């Protein structure tokens, strides 16, 4: 167990912190302090976890409640990347959750990582998703980098003094990543990179970019991976994109124009980049699905709180059978999603050959179901759910993109069906 993850203060108490939930009364906004404990309930997130795993979950949830949830609306409105909060999280081990201990990482498994990202996402989905991308970049350098690369970059990434972005998607190569056109040509002791990457989370703000570029023939086998620093000559960024959600993390194009990258920044060997990318995506899909779980968990908790105090026709909303049935469906779908995500994470930890298909199924199912849970939670809030001073609308907006990135859910179906048709 990494000691940083157990470094608790009075601020990070175990269990649920008291939270302020806005409830609108006739002509006024009242702030009602409530404490919702889900332990032992049909939406208990700790079912089946070890004591140690529950400890990780508790630390992450307390951090989310105290450091993230109170600011998530502000970060969204101001389109602000909360670097100070990221670094506070790094002090607890969140900057390198599945990075090796010799460079300061927490060295946890993918199941524990999923548990942590789910808990953090209850506080802010967008910010947690950025943390997950940063972790994937750190993991790639840790797993595929040489000793010099690992010790040069990982201490700063684990502390989040340096932030990282992953650059695979291009304007003309999204789900078909093997067709990317960014090139890398060896010239002496440098590679010259030319091309552009699209929809890069942290673009322009991050310090380190893990970039996939073509060094060989067309197709997946001609792709290599590079570590590119922000101040590298020839590296620039497009305009900040305006998005439906994920607004606490900036999104820009990454532009490479005769970008001179030292040859020692090649990650692994030439031609191995696509293999690294695909291995990263299995875990990335679990990470994003876990963020969806957190959004859904927070949304159903908010719906339970709201329907317990809001009245229509002189009756509490949670006393209407339609409301009760809707909440039951939401709880069942949340649990089914969580079981799939954690099963996939266990298979990934075990190195199972089934992991890729199960990660795809979990990502496809959980992101679809959890978005609908957020949507139904908004519906249960009525008109108030559509107001931006209620967090439920942001959980819905932030989780929508999870059905698109890390491979669209249509591509997830292709991956699963490919495995199924091999049986015939």
N, C-alpha and C positions, 0 to 999 in steps of 0.2 A: 504494500500500500504506500503510495507516495505521500510523504508527510505534509506537503503543501495543501493537499486536498482535505486534510483534517485540521488545518490551521484556522480554528474558529475564534471569533471574537464575540463580544456581546451583540454585534450587528448581525452575525451569521448564526443565529440560534437554530437548533434543529426544529423541524416541523414548519407549519405554516405561520407566516407573519400576519399580523392584522393588516388588512388592506382597506383602502377607501374606495367604495363602489358608488358611483353617482346614480342616484335615483331621482327622477324628476317627479315632483308633485305638482299640483295645480298652480301654475304661475311661478314656480320657484325651483331652484336646484338645491336639493339637500344632499349632504355628504354623510352617508350611513356607514359606520365602521362595522365590518362583519368579519368573523373568523370562520372559514369553511374548512372543516377537516374531512377528507375523503377516505381516511384509513378505515378499512373494513367494509367499505361501500362497494357498489357495483362499478365504480370508477376509481378504485384504489390502484394507483400506479405502481405500488410496491409488491403486488401479488407475484409470488414465485421468485423474488429476489433474495439474495443472501444478505446477511446483516451488513457486510462491507459494501455491497452494491446500494443498499438503502442509504448508507452513510453518504456515498457520492451523490445520490439523488437529493438528499436533504440539503447538503451544502450548496448544490447548484440551484435548487429551488429557492433557498433563502437568499442567495445572491440575486436571483431573478426578481424576487419580490421586493428587495430593498434597493437594489442598484439599477434595475432595468425598467420594471413595470411603471414606476412613478414618472419616468422620463420618455416612455415610448411614443406617446402622442407628440411631444415636443420634438423629438428627433425626426419623426415622420414629417411634421409640418415644416421644420427648418431644413430638412434634408441634410442632417448633420451626422457625421460618423463620430461616435463618442469614444475617441481614442483613450481618454482618461479612464473610462469604465472598462475598456478592453484590457488595459494594463493592470487595473485592479483585479480583473478576472485571471490574468496571467499569474498573479501572486498566489492564486489558489490552484494553479496547475492547468488552467484552461487554454494556455497558448500552445501546448504540445501534448495533448492528451494521450495520443498513441505514438509519441516519439520516445526514443530510447533514453534511459536514465543517465547515460554517460555524458549527454549533452544537455541535461537539465529537464528532460521530458518526464511525463508521468508514467509512461510505459504501460498503459491500460489496454484492454482488449476492445474489440469493436462493440461488444454488448454493453460494456461500461460506458463507452463513448456515446452510444445511442441513448442510454439512460440520462447522461449528463446533458446532451443537446436537447432532449425532450424537455427536461426540467428548465433549462435556460430559456427555451422558446416560449414558455408561459409568460416570461417577462417582456421579451421582444423578439419576434420571429426574424425580422430583418437583420438585426445585429447578430443574433445567434447564427444565422446562415452565413454571414461574413466570417465569423469565428470558425465555422466548419470548413469553409474554403481555405482559410489561412492554415488550418490544421492539415488539410490534405496536401498543400504545398510543402509544409514542413515534413510531413510523412514521406513524400516523394524524395526529398533531398536526403532524409535519414535512411531510407530504404535503398535507393539506387545511386546515391552520391558516394564519392570516395572519401577517405578520411579527412583530407584537406578541406573539401567542400562542406562536410558535416560540421567540422569544428569552426569553420569560418562563419557559416550562416546560421546554424541552428541555435546557438545561445541567444542571439538577438531575436530570433523568431519565437522561441519559447517564452521569452520575457515580454514579447510583443513590443519591444522597443523598435523593432522593425516589423512591418506588416507585409503579407505576401498575397499575390493574386495569381490565378491560374488562367492561362491563355491558350485555349484550344479552338474555340468557335471562331469562324470567319464569316464575313458577309455572305459568302456563297457556299459555306460548308458548316452546317449546324449539326443535324443528326448524322449526316454522312461525313463524319470527321476525317475519314480516310482519304477524302478528296481535297484536303486543304492545299492551298497554293503558296503560302508563305515559304520563301526559300532561304536556305543557309548554305553559303559557298565558302569553302576553306580558302583563306589567303594568308599564307605564312602562319603566324601564331595567333590569328584571329579567324572568326567566322563573320561573314557579312550577311546580315539578315535583311530581307526585303519582303514587305507584305503588310497585312493589317489583321487585327483580331477584333471581333465584335462582342458587345454585351459583357465587357469584362468588369466584374465586381471589384471595386477598389481601384479601378483604373485611374491613374493620376494621383491617387493618395497613397497607394502601397509603395513600399520601398524595394521589394523583390518581386520579379515576374518569372514564373516558370512557363516558358514559351515553347510550343511545338512548331517545328519548321521542317521543310522537306530538304533532305540532303541527297536523296537518291531517286529511284524510278517512281512512277506514279503508283498510288496504292499505299496501303498501311505500312509495308515494309520499308518504305523510303523516308520515314519520318523520324526525326531526332528531337531530343529535348535539351533545352538550354536554361541556365540560370542567368537572368538579365537584371542588372541593377538599374534603379530609376535614373541615375545621372549618366547612363551610357550614351555616348554620342550617337545620334540617329534615332533615338527613341523619343517619341512624342505621343500626345493623347488628343482624342477628339473632344467634342463638346460633351458636357454633362447631360446625360439623357433624362428626360422627364418620364417617370414611370407611374403605373397604377399603384404599385406597392414597392416593398424593399427600399424605401426612401432613406433609411438611415445609413445605407451604403451607396456610395457614388458608383455610377456605371458609365463607362466611357469606352470608345474604341482605343485600342493600342496600335500605334502606327510605327512601322519599322522602315526607315529610309536609309539604306546603306549603314545600318546599325552595326557597329563594330563590337563584337562580343569576344572576349578572350577565349582561346581554345580550351583552356582549363575549366571553363564554365559549361562545357558539354557534359550533360548528365548521363552517365553510363557510356555506351558506345554508339556510334552512328547507326541508325536504323532501329534502335530500341525504343524510340519515343512513343510509338503507338501502343506498344506492349505496356509501357508504364502507364499511359493514359487509361487504357482499358482496366488495368488492375486498380487504378485510382478510382475509376467510375463505380466499381462494385461498392466500395466503401462510401463514395460520395452519394450514391443512391440511398444507402442506409441513413447517412447523415441528414439528407434532405427529408426523407420520410419521417425521421425522428423529429425534425422541426415541425412538420405537419402534425404529428402527434401532440406536441406541446401546444400548438395553436388550438387544436380541437379540445384538448383537456381544459385549457383556460376558457375557451368559449362555452363549454358545457357547464363549467363552474359558474361563469357569469350568468348563464341562463337560469341555473338553479337558484342563484341568489336573487335575480330579478323577479322570477315568477313566484318567489316566496314572499315578496312584499308588494308587488303590483296587483291592484284589483281592477276588475271589470265587472259590471253588473253586481257590485257589492260582494264579489267572490274573488278570492285569490286566484291568480292565473294557474297555479300549480294544482288547483282543485278541479280544474276542467279535465275530463277524460282525454280530450284531444291533446292537451298539453302533456299529460302524463304519458300517452302513447308515443308522442314525438320524442320526449326525453328518453324513453326506454329504447327506441330505435337508435338514437344518438349514442347511448351508452353501449349498446350491443355492437354497433359498427366501430366505435372507438376501440373496444376490447379486441375485436377481430383484427383490426389493423395493427394494434400493438403486438399481438401474438405473432403475426406474420413478420413484422419488422424484427422482433427479437429472435425469432427462429432463423431468419436470414443472417442476422449478426452472429449467432452462434455458429452457423455453417461457415461463415467467413473466418471466424476465429479458428475453426478446426481445419481450415484449408480444404474444405470439401469441394470436389468437382461440381457439385450441385449448386454451389454458392452463387454463381452468376445468374442462373435462372431464378433462384429464390430471391436474390436482391432485386431483380427486375420485377418479379411478382409483387414483392413487398412495396416497392416504390410506386408501382402502378396502382395497386389497390389502396394503400394508405393515403396517398396524396389525393386520390379521387374522393374517398370516403371522408377524409378529414376536412377537405374543402366544403363538402356538403354539410358536415356537422357545424362548421363555422357559419355557413349560410342559414341553416335552420336556427342557430342560436340568435342570429340577427333578427330573423323572423319573429322569434319569441319576444324580442324586445320591442316589436312594433316600430312605430315611427322613430322612437328614440335610438334604435339600433342603427339608423341611417345617419345619425348625427356624429360628427367627428370628435365630440367630447366623450363618446362612449368607445371603449377599446375594442368592442366586438367587431366593429366594421373594419378595424385595422388588421385583426387576426385573419379576417376573410380576405382582404386585399393582399396581405403579405403572403398568404398560403396559396394563392391562385397560380403563381408562377411555378410552383413546385411540380405542377402537371406538365410543364414544358421543359425545364432545364434538367441537366444530367441525363439527357435523352428523353424525348417526349414520351408520354404514356403510350402513344401508338407504336413507338419503337420498342418499348418494353414488351408489348404484346407480340411483336415480331420475334424478340429474343426468346420468349417463353414458347411460342408456337413452333419455332425452329427446333427446340429441344423435344417437343411433343411429337412432331412429325418423324423424328428419327426412330420412334418406337415402332412405327408401322412397317 
